[in-house]
Amino acid sequence: MPRQLNNQSTSELIQRFQQLQADASPLWGKYYRALYRNFIKPVGSQESMAEGLKMSFSTYRRYVKSGLEVVIDLLWKKEVVG
């Protein structure tokens, strides 16, 4: 079962999530929208979220996957480099 976040944790998570944008690739905006809708502010099914973002479901899933890879890479770099 996923851990429930309190309001402060959610705010910190969103702030860190947005800070990653400065260090990411030009595609980050597309990834960010998919990740934000999938993990931070989900609404309905993934199919409905993809439709709300005006993209096909396969594109939505690809952006979520690619966005997670970017986040993981950036977090590892921050951990190693500081």
Buried (B, 14 or more C-beta within 10 A) or exposed (E): EEEEEEEEEEEEEEEEBEEBEEEBEEEBEBBBBBBBBBBEEEEEEBEEBBBEBEBEBEBBBBBBEBBBEBBEBBEEEEEEEE
